[in-house]
Amino acid sequence: MLSLFATLPWNVLDDAKRPLFFLLVGFILTFVLARLNTRVTRARGGSALGVGSIVTPGGLHIHHSVFGIVGMVVAGIMEFALQPGSPWIELFALVFGSGAALTLDEFALILHLEDVYWTGEGRASIDAVILGVTFVTLLLTGLTPRSIGEVGDLVAISRWVGSALILSGAAFVIVSYLKGKLFMGTVGIFVPPVAVIGALRLAKPSSPWAHRRYADSPGKLERARQRDEGFNLRWRQRKHRLWDVIGGKPHLHLPHRHRHDDDPGNDPGGGSTRPRI
């Protein structure tokens, strides 16, 4: 079977992009199946795919991110150790992509160290998945970070110029991330002007940049809050509605966490704290 797999016509993708393509396919398919499984399990109380919650006799709930981490570690080690050709490299890429999807699907749980999968905070997992798909897709399209592409031309003139180009591009990306503009920072890796715009605009009030840099500038912090409560809030609500279509609408709330304005169960009697199935 593997020999047949190796003889398939791969002219659609060149050798360099093929593993990345399989990684993306594994990522998307696994994420779709994982979310479908958890949504049906929540709705019907049982798994449509025959994969329910794994709970040990001692009551330990093993989340699917554990299997994702194991898959990524095994696939990564095998790739570095064997450095195989086709079709094994495509197989390892598929496993790695599937593991990454299972891990990022529970990114919010890892971030908060708490089961927030079906709460408003759980939408951070969808943020992570969208960023991951965006990053891999941009690489797959052949769009490389512009700074890297220009270094080859500039190195003949001056290595210092090439180094400065890379560092300046990285600086804008890092500042965008610190200002809470993760999507702009990610796209800015490949399209530097996007990172420049993200770095120059006001930071989100909850970002590390605002906490650190706006502490002595009440005016900037207030303007950041007004922007966040106005334009950004409207777009965030639209994004949340789209994220709920993709990943399912949150129905739980943890009492000790801040409730989002557009989360369900804002009434005093709503917002069960029952753990997810």
Beta strands, then each sheet from edge to edge (+ up, - down):
strand 1: 54-55
strand 2: 61-62
sheet 1: 1+ 2-
end
